[in-house]
Amino acid sequence: MPGDRINFRTLDLNLLRVFDTLMAEGSLTRAAEVLSITQPAASHALKRLHDAVGEPLFTRTATGMKPSARAESLWPQVRVALAALRQALVPEEFDAQRDPASFRVAMVDANAALLAPRLVAALETRHADAVALRILPLATRDPRPMLRDGEADLAIGHFPDAVAAIAADAEQARERHLRLDETRYVCAMRRGHPLASGELTLDAYCAARHLLVSVSGRGHGLVDEALASLGRQRRVVLSVNQFFTAGEVIQRSDLLMVLPTAFIGATGNAERIAVQPLPFELAPVTVEMVWPRRQDGDPAHRWLRELVLEAAGLAPAET
């Protein structure tokens, strides 16, 4: 048996860290980045691991490193063992005043406009002198590829399909999620717009010209799907990917825009914008925090999630 060749007394336990990280990331390049080593060093460690085990645990493919059946069977046991060692040897704490850390948080411009000032205020309250935050643009309704590829540590936004998939497979999902907020959609337009006073009817809404905010670049959205279910449609004459840009456009035109109530302030033109209830039903928009499951027990990443909760008003501020 290949396993009989392993001499555990001489096995370098660092190879198990490489194995665990490669299983989680699926890419030798990303595993090297997570481990803060060079790719040649990671490749050499993988070769040593294969030699120690007596058989290849991964094969290179066009999409990354494919684990063997034995690697799949070993991984759960290796993870448990490494977690137990980490808990025994590494203090479960993170000192934001002492421990340097840089976190990458992905979100659309409206979420960033609302949360970034609060995140900075929370950093200052906590005297988190060693921490830096990078806000990354988000151009998708599914942040899971970004998180799995290590491009971001955390994503904040409206991810209905991704969150539903995570919730449906909670035990095996590679991501976690937590709801930060819920708000309703409204119809926004410039103050003085002919439709800004009186009841906004469905006929008047459909007859108007519209602006679509689409972070993914698609030419239709939830509004169009809701109208289609009623046998109606609207005319979208402009599509943009930022709420600030949308606010600049509608306060200088007769275009209508649909956006969450909480995002009105993020347009930068709240005092020039009028809102009306929508003449059709749209489900409330939820704002979720999504992060990789592999970061659940990491003290620094737990601290980051607590910081976001504090900024969102869901956790008490530190004093």
C-alpha angles and dihedrals in degrees: 000000000000092000091061089070094065115107100201093187091066098034113124105230090207086073088064090055089053090048093049094047093046091051090051097044102034090212131085091213093053092043090054090051093050091048092044093234132119121268092243088054090050091048091050091049090051091052090050090050091052090049092049094049093042097232139056113273095187138034126200117246135173090263099044140281114340114208120224123237089260092052090052091052094046098047100076091051093045091050093052092047094048092047090052091050092047092050091049097046107029122061110241095234140096122206109204091191093055111021114075112228136164118198128194116213120185120207142136120266095261093054089045092050090053100039106032095072090047092048090053090048090051091049090052093046090052092044087231094175095158096052128091126185126207117198109209125197116252118212101170142064089223113062095174096099090053091050094045092048091052093243092126136020095209139008127207124193149075107315106158098161095041093047091048090053092049092048092047091056100031096151096050103026115120091217138057128209139197128187115240102176147350127208140160131251121247136182113251130197139152119290108262093032111147089242095047093091129051126016117330104224126200091244092052091046094052092045092055127085118253145208119214123207106208119171090186095049094242116148095229137041146180092300092057091049091050092049092047089056087058093047091251136113140191134218113246109197098172135029123192134171100221130068091212091057090046091053091052091052101046096047088057098042144036094255120126123222133192117216140150113275090237090059097059091091090052091064090071089226104078093134091055097046129087122199134208131186112259115256090225137044124272123173115246116271115243126205113214136188111220126186139165115275090225088070095056095104099034108115094213093050092045086054090051092053090049089052091053091048090051091050090049091052094248099112133044116262118250117242 
